Amino acid sequence: MADPEKPASVTISAQVEQILKRIGTNTKVEGVVVINNEGIPIKSTLDSTATVQYSAEISQLAERAKCLVRDLDPTNQLTFVRIASKKHEVLVAPDVDYIMIVLQKIKKTQEEL
């Protein structure tokens, strides 16, 4: 099991670091995880248990979603996946070398306030 704070085989560029900082300042964001294409965490703001769980599950989901898009249209490519649940949203942005996962709070309706 990889340490989520130690870099894996892929290093994060300064530009990506700036993007991560900007995303992290959003008050709706609960956490950000960057994993390589094998599902190994490169960087995370979540605790180690959540990092490992999201890394494993989302890497499989992203790979399946890429295949689905390619199967439906071989000229198309997956760019983003958004999963909404009652507790939060999981935003997944796959790239060539890594996958960015953002865990975001959902908006509460007037009835829930």
Biopython code that builds the backbone (N, CA, C, O; Angstrom):
import numpy as np
from Bio.PDB.StructureBuilder import StructureBuilder

atoms = [
    (1, "MET", "N", (0.840, -1.176, 0.000)),
    (1, "MET", "CA", (0.000, 0.000, 0.000)),
    (1, "MET", "C", (0.887, 1.242, 0.000)),
    (1, "MET", "O", (1.784, 1.371, 0.833)),
    (2, "ALA", "N", (0.637, 2.136, -0.918)),
    (2, "ALA", "CA", (1.457, 3.337, -1.063)),
    (2, "ALA", "C", (1.046, 4.402, -0.069)),
    (2, "ALA", "O", (-0.126, 4.523, 0.285)),
    (3, "ASP", "N", (2.020, 5.169, 0.375)),
    (3, "ASP", "CA", (1.752, 6.312, 1.240)),
    (3, "ASP", "C", (1.162, 7.412, 0.381)),
    (3, "ASP", "O", (1.792, 7.813, -0.597)),
    (4, "PRO", "N", (-0.044, 7.929, 0.708)),
    (4, "PRO", "CA", (-0.696, 8.909, -0.149)),
    (4, "PRO", "C", (0.048, 10.222, -0.286)),
    (4, "PRO", "O", (-0.210, 10.975, -1.225)),
    (5, "GLU", "N", (0.959, 10.516, 0.620)),
    (5, "GLU", "CA", (1.701, 11.774, 0.551)),
    (5, "GLU", "C", (3.015, 11.651, -0.208)),
    (5, "GLU", "O", (3.624, 12.667, -0.544)),
    (6, "LYS", "N", (3.465, 10.430, -0.485)),
    (6, "LYS", "CA", (4.720, 10.232, -1.207)),
    (6, "LYS", "C", (4.444, 10.052, -2.689)),
    (6, "LYS", "O", (3.515, 9.339, -3.068)),
    (7, "PRO", "N", (5.256, 10.701, -3.540)),
    (7, "PRO", "CA", (5.025, 10.569, -4.976)),
    (7, "PRO", "C", (5.236, 9.136, -5.452)),
    (7, "PRO", "O", (6.124, 8.434, -4.967)),
    (8, "ALA", "N", (4.420, 8.715, -6.396)),
    (8, "ALA", "CA", (4.582, 7.397, -7.013)),
    (8, "ALA", "C", (5.375, 7.591, -8.297)),
    (8, "ALA", "O", (6.229, 8.474, -8.376)),
    (9, "SER", "N", (5.096, 6.766, -9.302)),
    (9, "SER", "CA", (5.866, 6.818, -10.536)),
    (9, "SER", "C", (5.593, 8.089, -11.347)),
    (9, "SER", "O", (6.376, 8.424, -12.236)),
    (10, "VAL", "N", (4.515, 8.789, -11.063)),
    (10, "VAL", "CA", (4.171, 10.001, -11.783)),
    (10, "VAL", "C", (4.366, 11.185, -10.844)),
    (10, "VAL", "O", (3.883, 11.174, -9.712)),
    (11, "THR", "N", (5.062, 12.188, -11.310)),
    (11, "THR", "CA", (5.220, 13.382, -10.498)),
    (11, "THR", "C", (4.218, 14.420, -10.961)),
    (11, "THR", "O", (3.806, 14.435, -12.120)),
    (12, "ILE", "N", (3.836, 15.280, -10.044)),
    (12, "ILE", "CA", (2.847, 16.306, -10.345)),
    (12, "ILE", "C", (3.573, 17.595, -10.693)),
    (12, "ILE", "O", (4.443, 18.052, -9.952)),
    (13, "SER", "N", (3.206, 18.174, -11.827)),
    (13, "SER", "CA", (3.839, 19.409, -12.270)),
    (13, "SER", "C", (3.390, 20.576, -11.398)),
    (13, "SER", "O", (2.403, 20.480, -10.669)),
    (14, "ALA", "N", (4.119, 21.664, -11.484)),
    (14, "ALA", "CA", (3.775, 22.869, -10.730)),
    (14, "ALA", "C", (2.399, 23.383, -11.132)),
    (14, "ALA", "O", (1.649, 23.888, -10.296)),
    (15, "GLN", "N", (2.075, 23.254, -12.402)),
    (15, "GLN", "CA", (0.765, 23.696, -12.883)),
    (15, "GLN", "C", (-0.353, 22.884, -12.224)),
    (15, "GLN", "O", (-1.363, 23.447, -11.803)),
    (16, "VAL", "N", (-0.174, 21.571, -12.134)),
    (16, "VAL", "CA", (-1.176, 20.717, -11.500)),
    (16, "VAL", "C", (-1.252, 21.027, -10.007)),
    (16, "VAL", "O", (-2.341, 21.036, -9.433)),
    (17, "GLU", "N", (-0.111, 21.280, -9.378)),
    (17, "GLU", "CA", (-0.106, 21.660, -7.955)),
    (17, "GLU", "C", (-0.937, 22.918, -7.730)),
    (17, "GLU", "O", (-1.690, 22.997, -6.759)),
    (18, "GLN", "N", (-0.805, 23.905, -8.621)),
    (18, "GLN", "CA", (-1.591, 25.137, -8.512)),
    (18, "GLN", "C", (-3.081, 24.845, -8.656)),
    (18, "GLN", "O", (-3.898, 25.413, -7.931)),
    (19, "ILE", "N", (-3.433, 23.973, -9.576)),
    (19, "ILE", "CA", (-4.834, 23.598, -9.767)),
    (19, "ILE", "C", (-5.370, 22.918, -8.509)),
    (19, "ILE", "O", (-6.484, 23.205, -8.070)),
    (20, "LEU", "N", (-4.581, 22.025, -7.934)),
    (20, "LEU", "CA", (-4.996, 21.341, -6.708)),
    (20, "LEU", "C", (-5.218, 22.329, -5.570)),
    (20, "LEU", "O", (-6.190, 22.208, -4.826)),
    (21, "LYS", "N", (-4.328, 23.301, -5.430)),
    (21, "LYS", "CA", (-4.485, 24.319, -4.387)),
    (21, "LYS", "C", (-5.753, 25.123, -4.606)),
    (21, "LYS", "O", (-6.493, 25.398, -3.662)),
    (22, "ARG", "N", (-6.005, 25.502, -5.857)),
    (22, "ARG", "CA", (-7.201, 26.289, -6.169)),
    (22, "ARG", "C", (-8.470, 25.483, -5.877)),
    (22, "ARG", "O", (-9.417, 26.013, -5.296)),
    (23, "ILE", "N", (-8.494, 24.233, -6.267)),
    (23, "ILE", "CA", (-9.652, 23.382, -5.996)),
    (23, "ILE", "C", (-9.851, 23.226, -4.489)),
    (23, "ILE", "O", (-10.977, 23.288, -3.996)),
    (24, "GLY", "N", (-8.761, 23.023, -3.768)),
    (24, "GLY", "CA", (-8.825, 22.818, -2.324)),
    (24, "GLY", "C", (-9.344, 24.011, -1.549)),
    (24, "GLY", "O", (-9.823, 23.851, -0.427)),
    (25, "THR", "N", (-9.262, 25.206, -2.119)),
    (25, "THR", "CA", (-9.753, 26.397, -1.414)),
    (25, "THR", "C", (-11.266, 26.551, -1.521)),
    (25, "THR", "O", (-11.855, 27.356, -0.799)),
    (26, "ASN", "N", (-11.899, 25.798, -2.406)),
    (26, "ASN", "CA", (-13.351, 25.852, -2.537)),
    (26, "ASN", "C", (-13.983, 25.249, -1.282)),
    (26, "ASN", "O", (-13.618, 24.147, -0.872)),
    (27, "THR", "N", (-14.921, 25.962, -0.675)),
    (27, "THR", "CA", (-15.524, 25.509, 0.579)),
    (27, "THR", "C", (-16.378, 24.249, 0.419)),
    (27, "THR", "O", (-16.643, 23.557, 1.401)),
    (28, "LYS", "N", (-16.809, 23.947, -0.801)),
    (28, "LYS", "CA", (-17.598, 22.740, -1.039)),
    (28, "LYS", "C", (-16.739, 21.486, -1.147)),
    (28, "LYS", "O", (-17.255, 20.373, -1.052)),
    (29, "VAL", "N", (-15.447, 21.655, -1.343)),
    (29, "VAL", "CA", (-14.555, 20.518, -1.547)),
    (29, "VAL", "C", (-14.178, 19.886, -0.207)),
    (29, "VAL", "O", (-13.657, 20.552, 0.688)),
    (30, "GLU", "N", (-14.452, 18.590, -0.093)),
    (30, "GLU", "CA", (-14.101, 17.839, 1.113)),
    (30, "GLU", "C", (-12.729, 17.195, 1.008)),
    (30, "GLU", "O", (-12.077, 16.949, 2.023)),
    (31, "GLY", "N", (-12.290, 16.922, -0.207)),
    (31, "GLY", "CA", (-10.982, 16.311, -0.382)),
    (31, "GLY", "C", (-10.645, 16.120, -1.842)),
    (31, "GLY", "O", (-11.522, 16.098, -2.707)),
    (32, "VAL", "N", (-9.349, 15.982, -2.101)),
    (32, "VAL", "CA", (-8.843, 15.768, -3.457)),
    (32, "VAL", "C", (-7.839, 14.620, -3.397)),
    (32, "VAL", "O", (-6.996, 14.553, -2.503)),
    (33, "VAL", "N", (-7.951, 13.724, -4.367)),
    (33, "VAL", "CA", (-7.001, 12.616, -4.483)),
    (33, "VAL", "C", (-6.530, 12.572, -5.934)),
    (33, "VAL", "O", (-7.336, 12.658, -6.860)),
    (34, "VAL", "N", (-5.230, 12.439, -6.121)),
    (34, "VAL", "CA", (-4.668, 12.235, -7.454)),
    (34, "VAL", "C", (-4.031, 10.853, -7.440)),
    (34, "VAL", "O", (-3.208, 10.539, -6.580)),
    (35, "ILE", "N", (-4.429, 10.028, -8.416)),
    (35, "ILE", "CA", (-3.887, 8.676, -8.507)),
    (35, "ILE", "C", (-3.291, 8.460, -9.894)),
    (35, "ILE", "O", (-3.658, 9.136, -10.855)),
    (36, "ASN", "N", (-2.367, 7.511, -9.979)),
    (36, "ASN", "CA", (-1.863, 7.171, -11.309)),
    (36, "ASN", "C", (-2.841, 6.203, -11.959)),
    (36, "ASN", "O", (-3.845, 5.840, -11.346)),
    (37, "ASN", "N", (-2.571, 5.787, -13.168)),
    (37, "ASN", "CA", (-3.513, 4.940, -13.897)),
    (37, "ASN", "C", (-3.617, 3.520, -13.342)),
    (37, "ASN", "O", (-4.505, 2.764, -13.739)),
    (38, "GLU", "N", (-2.731, 3.158, -12.442)),
    (38, "GLU", "CA", (-2.823, 1.856, -11.775)),
    (38, "GLU", "C", (-3.607, 1.947, -10.471)),
    (38, "GLU", "O", (-3.795, 0.940, -9.789)),
    (39, "GLY", "N", (-4.069, 3.152, -10.117)),
    (39, "GLY", "CA", (-4.843, 3.340, -8.891)),
    (39, "GLY", "C", (-4.004, 3.633, -7.667)),
    (39, "GLY", "O", (-4.516, 3.607, -6.547)),
    (40, "ILE", "N", (-2.719, 3.914, -7.859)),
    (40, "ILE", "CA", (-1.833, 4.213, -6.726)),
    (40, "ILE", "C", (-1.898, 5.704, -6.421)),
    (40, "ILE", "O", (-1.687, 6.524, -7.315)),
    (41, "PRO", "N", (-2.189, 6.073, -5.156)),
    (41, "PRO", "CA", (-2.285, 7.490, -4.796)),
    (41, "PRO", "C", (-0.957, 8.215, -4.955)),
    (41, "PRO", "O", (0.094, 7.718, -4.549)),
    (42, "ILE", "N", (-1.025, 9.397, -5.553)),
    (42, "ILE", "CA", (0.143, 10.252, -5.721)),
    (42, "ILE", "C", (0.081, 11.392, -4.710)),
    (42, "ILE", "O", (1.088, 11.768, -4.110)),
    (43, "LYS", "N", (-1.117, 11.929, -4.537)),
    (43, "LYS", "CA", (-1.317, 13.051, -3.616)),
    (43, "LYS", "C", (-2.747, 12.971, -3.100)),
    (43, "LYS", "O", (-3.660, 12.608, -3.841)),
    (44, "SER", "N", (-2.943, 13.313, -1.820)),
    (44, "SER", "CA", (-4.282, 13.251, -1.257)),
    (44, "SER", "C", (-4.424, 14.194, -0.071)),
    (44, "SER", "O", (-3.478, 14.432, 0.680)),
    (45, "THR", "N", (-5.638, 14.724, 0.072)),
    (45, "THR", "CA", (-5.949, 15.525, 1.256)),
    (45, "THR", "C", (-6.879, 14.748, 2.188)),
    (45, "THR", "O", (-7.283, 15.265, 3.229)),
    (46, "LEU", "N", (-7.220, 13.510, 1.821)),
    (46, "LEU", "CA", (-8.057, 12.656, 2.656)),
    (46, "LEU", "C", (-7.178, 11.817, 3.582)),
    (46, "LEU", "O", (-5.967, 11.733, 3.378)),
    (47, "ASP", "N", (-7.785, 11.194, 4.603)),
    (47, "ASP", "CA", (-7.011, 10.296, 5.461)),
    (47, "ASP", "C", (-6.622, 9.056, 4.657)),
    (47, "ASP", "O", (-7.176, 8.812, 3.584)),
    (48, "SER", "N", (-5.693, 8.290, 5.160)),
    (48, "SER", "CA", (-5.129, 7.182, 4.385)),
    (48, "SER", "C", (-6.171, 6.115, 4.040)),
    (48, "SER", "O", (-6.143, 5.564, 2.940)),
    (49, "THR", "N", (-7.084, 5.818, 4.960)),
    (49, "THR", "CA", (-8.108, 4.806, 4.688)),
    (49, "THR", "C", (-9.014, 5.241, 3.542)),
    (49, "THR", "O", (-9.262, 4.466, 2.618)),
    (50, "ALA", "N", (-9.508, 6.474, 3.596)),
    (50, "ALA", "CA", (-10.379, 6.986, 2.536)),
    (50, "ALA", "C", (-9.613, 7.092, 1.220)),
    (50, "ALA", "O", (-10.161, 6.803, 0.157)),
    (51, "THR", "N", (-8.360, 7.501, 1.288)),
    (51, "THR", "CA", (-7.536, 7.617, 0.080)),
    (51, "THR", "C", (-7.411, 6.278, -0.624)),
    (51, "THR", "O", (-7.592, 6.195, -1.839)),
    (52, "VAL", "N", (-7.107, 5.236, 0.121)),
    (52, "VAL", "CA", (-6.952, 3.905, -0.463)),
    (52, "VAL", "C", (-8.278, 3.410, -1.035)),
    (52, "VAL", "O", (-8.312, 2.833, -2.122)),
    (53, "GLN", "N", (-9.366, 3.634, -0.305)),
    (53, "GLN", "CA", (-10.670, 3.172, -0.760)),
    (53, "GLN", "C", (-11.102, 3.886, -2.044)),
    (53, "GLN", "O", (-11.495, 3.232, -3.010)),
    (54, "TYR", "N", (-11.033, 5.207, -2.061)),
    (54, "TYR", "CA", (-11.416, 5.953, -3.259)),
    (54, "TYR", "C", (-10.486, 5.633, -4.430)),
    (54, "TYR", "O", (-10.941, 5.508, -5.568)),
    (55, "SER", "N", (-9.192, 5.500, -4.157)),
    (55, "SER", "CA", (-8.234, 5.199, -5.224)),
    (55, "SER", "C", (-8.566, 3.884, -5.912)),
    (55, "SER", "O", (-8.592, 3.812, -7.141)),
    (56, "ALA", "N", (-8.817, 2.851, -5.130)),
    (56, "ALA", "CA", (-9.094, 1.531, -5.693)),
    (56, "ALA", "C", (-10.408, 1.529, -6.477)),
    (56, "ALA", "O", (-10.462, 1.049, -7.609)),
    (57, "GLU", "N", (-11.447, 2.060, -5.877)),
    (57, "GLU", "CA", (-12.768, 2.008, -6.512)),
    (57, "GLU", "C", (-12.854, 2.915, -7.735)),
    (57, "GLU", "O", (-13.374, 2.509, -8.775)),
    (58, "ILE", "N", (-12.352, 4.129, -7.616)),
    (58, "ILE", "CA", (-12.480, 5.090, -8.717)),
    (58, "ILE", "C", (-11.591, 4.706, -9.897)),
    (58, "ILE", "O", (-11.969, 4.937, -11.045)),
    (59, "SER", "N", (-10.420, 4.125, -9.642)),
    (59, "SER", "CA", (-9.571, 3.723, -10.768)),
    (59, "SER", "C", (-10.277, 2.662, -11.604)),
    (59, "SER", "O", (-10.204, 2.694, -12.832)),
    (60, "GLN", "N", (-10.963, 1.720, -10.949)),
    (60, "GLN", "CA", (-11.718, 0.698, -11.683)),
    (60, "GLN", "C", (-12.896, 1.321, -12.437)),
    (60, "GLN", "O", (-13.158, 0.978, -13.590)),
    (61, "LEU", "N", (-13.597, 2.234, -11.775)),
    (61, "LEU", "CA", (-14.731, 2.902, -12.409)),
    (61, "LEU", "C", (-14.284, 3.719, -13.619)),
    (61, "LEU", "O", (-14.926, 3.678, -14.668)),
    (62, "ALA", "N", (-13.187, 4.460, -13.477)),
    (62, "ALA", "CA", (-12.693, 5.289, -14.579)),
    (62, "ALA", "C", (-12.282, 4.427, -15.769)),
    (62, "ALA", "O", (-12.555, 4.785, -16.914)),
    (63, "GLU", "N", (-11.640, 3.314, -15.512)),
    (63, "GLU", "CA", (-11.239, 2.421, -16.602)),
    (63, "GLU", "C", (-12.466, 1.860, -17.318)),
    (63, "GLU", "O", (-12.500, 1.789, -18.546)),
    (64, "ARG", "N", (-13.461, 1.467, -16.545)),
    (64, "ARG", "CA", (-14.694, 0.935, -17.142)),
    (64, "ARG", "C", (-15.425, 2.018, -17.939)),
    (64, "ARG", "O", (-15.944, 1.748, -19.022)),
    (65, "ALA", "N", (-15.466, 3.239, -17.407)),
    (65, "ALA", "CA", (-16.123, 4.345, -18.101)),
    (65, "ALA", "C", (-15.394, 4.677, -19.407)),
    (65, "ALA", "O", (-16.037, 4.966, -20.417)),
    (66, "LYS", "N", (-14.055, 4.638, -19.393)),
    (66, "LYS", "CA", (-13.284, 4.866, -20.627)),
    (66, "LYS", "C", (-13.653, 3.834, -21.682)),
    (66, "LYS", "O", (-13.850, 4.171, -22.849)),
    (67, "CYS", "N", (-13.747, 2.566, -21.264)),
    (67, "CYS", "CA", (-14.098, 1.487, -22.190)),
    (67, "CYS", "C", (-15.510, 1.676, -22.720)),
    (67, "CYS", "O", (-15.761, 1.464, -23.906)),
    (68, "LEU", "N", (-16.423, 2.068, -21.865)),
    (68, "LEU", "CA", (-17.803, 2.280, -22.271)),
    (68, "LEU", "C", (-17.910, 3.361, -23.342)),
    (68, "LEU", "O", (-18.573, 3.173, -24.362)),
    (69, "VAL", "N", (-17.259, 4.480, -23.104)),
    (69, "VAL", "CA", (-17.292, 5.582, -24.076)),
    (69, "VAL", "C", (-16.667, 5.139, -25.395)),
    (69, "VAL", "O", (-17.207, 5.418, -26.465)),
    (70, "ARG", "N", (-15.539, 4.455, -25.319)),
    (70, "ARG", "CA", (-14.856, 3.973, -26.522)),
    (70, "ARG", "C", (-15.706, 2.943, -27.268)),
    (70, "ARG", "O", (-15.739, 2.946, -28.498)),
    (71, "ASP", "N", (-16.402, 2.054, -26.527)),
    (71, "ASP", "CA", (-17.257, 1.050, -27.160)),
    (71, "ASP", "C", (-18.449, 1.686, -27.873)),
    (71, "ASP", "O", (-18.854, 1.232, -28.943)),
    (72, "LEU", "N", (-19.005, 2.734, -27.277)),
    (72, "LEU", "CA", (-20.146, 3.410, -27.887)),
    (72, "LEU", "C", (-19.747, 4.206, -29.123)),
    (72, "LEU", "O", (-20.499, 4.281, -30.095)),
    (73, "ASP", "N", (-18.553, 4.802, -29.077)),
    (73, "ASP", "CA", (-18.072, 5.601, -30.205)),
    (73, "ASP", "C", (-16.551, 5.572, -30.192)),
    (73, "ASP", "O", (-15.930, 6.282, -29.400)),
    (74, "PRO", "N", (-15.934, 4.760, -31.060)),
    (74, "PRO", "CA", (-14.475, 4.619, -31.068)),
    (74, "PRO", "C", (-13.713, 5.927, -31.300)),
    (74, "PRO", "O", (-12.518, 6.001, -31.012)),
    (75, "THR", "N", (-14.384, 6.950, -31.813)),
    (75, "THR", "CA", (-13.708, 8.229, -32.046)),
    (75, "THR", "C", (-13.816, 9.166, -30.840)),
    (75, "THR", "O", (-13.250, 10.259, -30.851)),
    (76, "ASN", "N", (-14.534, 8.744, -29.813)),
    (76, "ASN", "CA", (-14.767, 9.586, -28.643)),
    (76, "ASN", "C", (-13.824, 9.205, -27.507)),
    (76, "ASN", "O", (-13.194, 8.148, -27.539)),
    (77, "GLN", "N", (-13.733, 10.078, -26.502)),
    (77, "GLN", "CA", (-12.834, 9.857, -25.374)),
    (77, "GLN", "C", (-13.466, 10.405, -24.104)),
    (77, "GLN", "O", (-14.046, 11.491, -24.123)),
    (78, "LEU", "N", (-13.362, 9.669, -22.996)),
    (78, "LEU", "CA", (-13.895, 10.108, -21.710)),
    (78, "LEU", "C", (-13.111, 11.312, -21.199)),
    (78, "LEU", "O", (-11.880, 11.305, -21.215)),
    (79, "THR", "N", (-13.815, 12.341, -20.749)),
    (79, "THR", "CA", (-13.145, 13.520, -20.208)),
    (79, "THR", "C", (-13.502, 13.790, -18.751)),
    (79, "THR", "O", (-12.719, 14.408, -18.030)),
    (80, "PHE", "N", (-14.686, 13.329, -18.305)),
    (80, "PHE", "CA", (-15.120, 13.667, -16.955)),
    (80, "PHE", "C", (-16.259, 12.748, -16.531)),
    (80, "PHE", "O", (-17.096, 12.367, -17.349)),
    (81, "VAL", "N", (-16.285, 12.393, -15.240)),
    (81, "VAL", "CA", (-17.380, 11.607, -14.673)),
    (81, "VAL", "C", (-17.818, 12.292, -13.391)),
    (81, "VAL", "O", (-16.989, 12.701, -12.577)),
    (82, "ARG", "N", (-19.130, 12.413, -13.218)),
    (82, "ARG", "CA", (-19.677, 13.023, -11.997)),
    (82, "ARG", "C", (-20.663, 12.031, -11.393)),
    (82, "ARG", "O", (-21.595, 11.582, -12.059)),
    (83, "ILE", "N", (-20.447, 11.694, -10.121)),
    (83, "ILE", "CA", (-21.294, 10.745, -9.419)),
    (83, "ILE", "C", (-21.912, 11.467, -8.228)),
    (83, "ILE", "O", (-21.198, 11.983, -7.368)),
    (84, "ALA", "N", (-23.229, 11.502, -8.181)),
    (84, "ALA", "CA", (-23.916, 12.180, -7.080)),
    (84, "ALA", "C", (-24.588, 11.147, -6.187)),
    (84, "ALA", "O", (-25.235, 10.216, -6.666)),
    (85, "SER", "N", (-24.424, 11.329, -4.878)),
    (85, "SER", "CA", (-25.120, 10.498, -3.906)),
    (85, "SER", "C", (-25.802, 11.434, -2.907)),
    (85, "SER", "O", (-25.724, 12.655, -3.047)),
    (86, "LYS", "N", (-26.459, 10.875, -1.919)),
    (86, "LYS", "CA", (-27.131, 11.712, -0.927)),
    (86, "LYS", "C", (-26.139, 12.498, -0.073)),
    (86, "LYS", "O", (-26.451, 13.596, 0.389)),
    (87, "LYS", "N", (-24.950, 11.945, 0.137)),
    (87, "LYS", "CA", (-23.969, 12.591, 1.012)),
    (87, "LYS", "C", (-23.037, 13.555, 0.290)),
    (87, "LYS", "O", (-22.735, 14.627, 0.813)),
    (88, "HIS", "N", (-22.578, 13.188, -0.904)),
    (88, "HIS", "CA", (-21.637, 14.035, -1.628)),
    (88, "HIS", "C", (-21.577, 13.676, -3.109)),
    (88, "HIS", "O", (-22.223, 12.736, -3.571)),
    (89, "GLU", "N", (-20.795, 14.441, -3.822)),
    (89, "GLU", "CA", (-20.531, 14.164, -5.233)),
    (89, "GLU", "C", (-19.073, 13.773, -5.376)),
    (89, "GLU", "O", (-18.200, 14.297, -4.685)),
    (90, "VAL", "N", (-18.830, 12.853, -6.277)),
    (90, "VAL", "CA", (-17.465, 12.465, -6.605)),
    (90, "VAL", "C", (-17.233, 12.898, -8.045)),
    (90, "VAL", "O", (-17.925, 12.447, -8.958)),
    (91, "LEU", "N", (-16.258, 13.773, -8.241)),
    (91, "LEU", "CA", (-15.918, 14.279, -9.561)),
    (91, "LEU", "C", (-14.626, 13.600, -9.987)),
    (91, "LEU", "O", (-13.640, 13.612, -9.250)),
    (92, "VAL", "N", (-14.631, 13.012, -11.172)),
    (92, "VAL", "CA", (-13.485, 12.238, -11.650)),
    (92, "VAL", "C", (-13.024, 12.808, -12.983)),
    (92, "VAL", "O", (-13.795, 12.877, -13.941)),
    (93, "ALA", "N", (-11.765, 13.214, -13.036)),
    (93, "ALA", "CA", (-11.183, 13.752, -14.263)),
    (93, "ALA", "C", (-9.979, 12.907, -14.665)),
    (93, "ALA", "O", (-8.879, 13.104, -14.150)),
    (94, "PRO", "N", (-10.188, 11.961, -15.590)),
    (94, "PRO", "CA", (-9.063, 11.132, -16.029)),
    (94, "PRO", "C", (-8.182, 11.891, -17.019)),
    (94, "PRO", "O", (-8.666, 12.698, -17.812)),
    (95, "ASP", "N", (-6.887, 11.617, -16.959)),
    (95, "ASP", "CA", (-5.924, 12.209, -17.873)),
    (95, "ASP", "C", (-5.021, 11.091, -18.376)),
    (95, "ASP", "O", (-5.237, 9.926, -18.042)),
    (96, "VAL", "N", (-4.029, 11.424, -19.160)),
    (96, "VAL", "CA", (-3.126, 10.416, -19.717)),
    (96, "VAL", "C", (-2.342, 9.699, -18.616)),
    (96, "VAL", "O", (-2.263, 8.471, -18.610)),
    (97, "ASP", "N", (-1.766, 10.460, -17.690)),
    (97, "ASP", "CA", (-0.889, 9.887, -16.671)),
    (97, "ASP", "C", (-1.533, 9.697, -15.307)),
    (97, "ASP", "O", (-1.030, 8.921, -14.495)),
    (98, "TYR", "N", (-2.625, 10.381, -15.042)),
    (98, "TYR", "CA", (-3.221, 10.310, -13.712)),
    (98, "TYR", "C", (-4.723, 10.540, -13.777)),
    (98, "TYR", "O", (-5.270, 10.912, -14.815)),
    (99, "ILE", "N", (-5.380, 10.310, -12.640)),
    (99, "ILE", "CA", (-6.809, 10.553, -12.493)),
    (99, "ILE", "C", (-6.984, 11.453, -11.272)),
    (99, "ILE", "O", (-6.458, 11.157, -10.199)),
    (100, "MET", "N", (-7.713, 12.539, -11.434)),
    (100, "MET", "CA", (-7.994, 13.435, -10.315)),
    (100, "MET", "C", (-9.401, 13.143, -9.801)),
    (100, "MET", "O", (-10.358, 13.071, -10.572)),
    (101, "ILE", "N", (-9.504, 12.977, -8.491)),
    (101, "ILE", "CA", (-10.771, 12.699, -7.831)),
    (101, "ILE", "C", (-11.046, 13.834, -6.860)),
    (101, "ILE", "O", (-10.204, 14.156, -6.022)),
    (102, "VAL", "N", (-12.212, 14.436, -6.969)),
    (102, "VAL", "CA", (-12.602, 15.506, -6.051)),
    (102, "VAL", "C", (-13.875, 15.071, -5.343)),
    (102, "VAL", "O", (-14.867, 14.721, -5.982)),
    (103, "LEU", "N", (-13.836, 15.099, -4.021)),
    (103, "LEU", "CA", (-14.998, 14.786, -3.204)),
    (103, "LEU", "C", (-15.620, 16.113, -2.794)),
    (103, "LEU", "O", (-14.954, 16.954, -2.189)),
    (104, "GLN", "N", (-16.888, 16.303, -3.120)),
    (104, "GLN", "CA", (-17.522, 17.604, -2.929)),
    (104, "GLN", "C", (-18.824, 17.459, -2.146)),
    (104, "GLN", "O", (-19.580, 16.509, -2.350)),
    (105, "LYS", "N", (-19.076, 18.407, -1.253)),
    (105, "LYS", "CA", (-20.338, 18.440, -0.514)),
    (105, "LYS", "C", (-21.464, 18.756, -1.480)),
    (105, "LYS", "O", (-21.272, 19.469, -2.465)),
    (106, "ILE", "N", (-22.639, 18.218, -1.189)),
    (106, "ILE", "CA", (-23.790, 18.543, -2.023)),
    (106, "ILE", "C", (-24.518, 19.738, -1.448)),
    (106, "ILE", "O", (-24.391, 20.055, -0.266)),
    (107, "LYS", "N", (-25.285, 20.399, -2.306)),
    (107, "LYS", "CA", (-26.116, 21.508, -1.840)),
    (107, "LYS", "C", (-27.275, 20.931, -1.049)),
    (107, "LYS", "O", (-27.884, 19.941, -1.455)),
    (108, "LYS", "N", (-27.573, 21.548, 0.071)),
    (108, "LYS", "CA", (-28.719, 21.127, 0.865)),
    (108, "LYS", "C", (-29.947, 21.879, 0.408)),
    (108, "LYS", "O", (-29.895, 23.081, 0.147)),
    (109, "THR", "N", (-31.055, 21.160, 0.312)),
    (109, "THR", "CA", (-32.305, 21.809, -0.061)),
    (109, "THR", "C", (-32.867, 22.542, 1.145)),
    (109, "THR", "O", (-32.404, 22.343, 2.269)),
    (110, "GLN", "N", (-33.844, 23.374, 0.921)),
    (110, "GLN", "CA", (-34.476, 24.130, 2.003)),
    (110, "GLN", "C", (-35.051, 23.188, 3.060)),
    (110, "GLN", "O", (-35.009, 23.506, 4.248)),
    (111, "GLU", "N", (-35.586, 22.036, 2.653)),
    (111, "GLU", "CA", (-36.179, 21.089, 3.589)),
    (111, "GLU", "C", (-35.128, 20.487, 4.520)),
    (111, "GLU", "O", (-35.442, 20.152, 5.663)),
    (112, "GLU", "N", (-33.895, 20.345, 4.055)),
    (112, "GLU", "CA", (-32.831, 19.730, 4.854)),
    (112, "GLU", "C", (-32.182, 20.709, 5.820)),
    (112, "GLU", "O", (-31.517, 20.288, 6.767)),
    (113, "LEU", "N", (-32.361, 21.992, 5.602)),
    (113, "LEU", "CA", (-31.715, 23.004, 6.453)),
    (113, "LEU", "C", (-32.355, 23.125, 7.801)),
    (113, "LEU", "O", (-31.920, 23.934, 8.621)),
]
sb = StructureBuilder()
sb.init_structure("model")
sb.init_model(0)
sb.init_chain("A")
sb.init_seg("    ")
for serial, (resi, resn, name, xyz) in enumerate(atoms, 1):
    if name == "N":
        sb.init_residue(resn, " ", resi, " ")
    sb.init_atom(name, np.array(xyz, "f"), 0.0, 1.0, " ", f" {name:<3s}", serial, name[0])
structure = sb.get_structure()
